[in-house]
Amino acid sequence: MTKQLEETFELPELSIDAQEDSEETLEQAKDLEFILNECDEKYRNWVYEYLEKTYKSKDLMSLPADIYPRMKTAATKNMEQNHQAQYQHAKGLL
């Protein structure tokens, strides 16, 4: 009986290329999530709304790999602007 269950629930082995792609996608998603968390809240909300409308998902892992570089570039720019605005605000409080 156990053997039957094992055969029923046996998952296919991932090829080395598939594993590497999966790990790369995970790293890209983590990196992008970190950057987005440092972005302006309005921008971050806009990004997730865009992803939901365009890709029917807000999960960064499910996005096509080819959009990560563009998203990272745009998000990094917003993050830097947000950091600069925070710095200017803090400087004004001193």
N, C-alpha and C positions, 0 to 999 in steps of 0.2 A: 504494500500500500504506500509506503514512504517513497519508494522508487517512482511510483506513478505520480505522486505529488511533485517530486523533484522534476520529472520530465514535463509536467504541466506548467510549472512555474519557472522553468529554466530560462534564464535570460541569455540572449546571444552575446557572445564575447565581442567586445569592441576591438576594432583593429587599432594598432598603435597610432595611425594617423587620426582616427576618430577620437581617441583618447587625448591626443595632443591638441586637436581642434577644440575639444570640450574644455580642456584646461585653459587654453588661450582665451576662449570666450568667457570663461569664469573670471579670469584675471582682468580682461577688458571691462567686464560688467562691474567688477569691484572697483576698479580704477575710476570708471565713469561715475559710479554712485558716490564715491568719495568726493570727486570734483563737484558734482551736482549739489551735494550737501553743503558745499562752501559757496554756492551761488546765491544770488538774490532770490528771495522766496517767489516773487512773481515770475521770474524767468524759469525757475525750477518747476512751478506749477504749469507754465506754458509748455515746457518740454514734455512732461508726463501726459498732458492733454493731447499734444500732437502725436505722441506715440500711440495713445489709445485710439485716436481717430485713424491714423495711418496704418498701424500694424495690429490693431485690435488687442493690444497688450501694453501694460506698463512695466512688464518684467524685462529688465535690461538683458537678461540671458537669452531671451527668445528673439532678439532683434537680429537682422541680417548682419553678418560680420563686417560687410563692406561699409556700413554707415558709422561704425565706431570712430574711425579717424576724424570724420567731419564733426561728429557730435562732440568728441573730446576737444577739438580745436575751439569750437564755439563755446562750449561750457567753460573751458580754461580761460578764455577771454572774459566771460562774464564773472567768473570767480575772481580774477585779478581786479576787475573794475569794482566788484563788491568789497574786496579787501581794501582797496584804495579809499572807497567811500567810508568804510568803517574807520579807517585810520584818520581820515579828515574829520569825521564826526568826533572821534575820541580826542583828537588834537584840539578841537574847538571847545571841548569840555574842560581842558586844563587851564 
